Amino acid sequence: MLIKNAVLINEKEKRKCSVRIADGKIKEIATQLEAEKEEHVIDASGYYLLPGGIDVHTHIEMPCGNLVSSDDYDAGTKAAVWGGTTTVMDFAEYDKGEKLQDGLDRWMTKSEGKSYCDYSFHMTVSGWDETTEEQIHKIKSQGITSFKAYTAYQDDIGVNDKELFRILKCMKKIGGLLCVHCENGPVLECLQADLKHVNPGRIRNHPESRPNLVEKEAVSRVIDLAAIVDVPVYIVHVSTKEAVEVIRKAKAKGQKVYAETCPQYLLLDEEAYNLPGFESAKYVLSPPLRKKEDQKALWEALKDGTIDVVSTDHCSFNYHGQKDYGKEDFTQIPNGIPGIENRMKLMLTYGIRHGISLEKIVKVCSAAPAKIFGLYPKKGVLKIGSDADMILIKQEKAHSVTWAELHQRVDYTPYEGMEEEWEIPYVFVHGTCVVDHETWSGKKHLGRFQKCI
Ligand SMILES: [Zn+2]
């Protein structure tokens, strides 16, 4: 297949050229390429050609108490591809009493043969005993090089400081990267209990029990613990101006800290907790939505490189039948919002409005995640030999996001009514044109598990 006359965008490159793809890879890139006999040609004049998006923070078909997040691999990855994302990295988890391998095996089974785009995993580590190091080693030998720890939810999936420190030391030993959810769990649980005692059904209790400093304190502690061990660390879903400041200082001192934020923290704010009735439950996620001043700090951090990655933390729960599980008790509202399908268009629209270049959008949504998690240059860049996971994009008239147009398996979108002014009319997965304007032609599940290096 030949894509002619596109403007190719990589993180440090912008040029008009034609691209030939064969056997799922990029075969040739040149200013002019002539079509071979019977070759399928797409004239991409007026379009930009970008590497497909890489979303390194998703929770597909994830158990949460008695519930399971509403997208499975079939639905979640289909929505990802519709939205221009061609690789996802999901969090694999194990249950109490199980080995890490049991959790990984379960995630492998859920995803195999059911994914429309390539995928890999970060392995959650939710405790520590004398066998954990060997277990982590075994997981790494299977191509999983990044792990996850939660400083919240210590009674469930989270870890205390001692366990966290052991995991960081293990990362240093094996050359792994730890992603950390940073909130002070014990403190927010105290705040939750006090608020619940007064009025358990009030949704504003959710943000009020997780103030900015609950995040900042944990970010600061985790960065210091990583400094003691002298190991890189990746802070997931940064949401506050205070945490941004801590990360900026650590980076300035030369510490290897990676930071991620998500479109919801850049674009939505705590006003969402003032909606009538139970509507605000649609915005219950952790960390919660913050103030405009936090948004401003996050955009600045994205621009100056303090934040490296924009991913989604996609974790869908239906408003009817799942979110309402917590109608009488705000602590029982399943945490999470959908966004896997919206990230690229929202970042193109609002990123550019904030003065961010297309190259930078490729960097934070594709190239940097691929580099940090060991998928580069197979993914995250358009160059000869790379996977032909690509999108053709075009600026159009602004229109409103509506749930009815989306493909995620969930009954609402938190971005309802927001503007999008970029279209992604073509999406290629392994060189196959899976999305062609409104037509889906992904007949097969082309996604394969990707080993990270
Ligand atoms: Zn998450």
Residues whose N, C-alpha, C, O or C-beta is under 5 A from the ligand:
A	BS01	ZN	D313
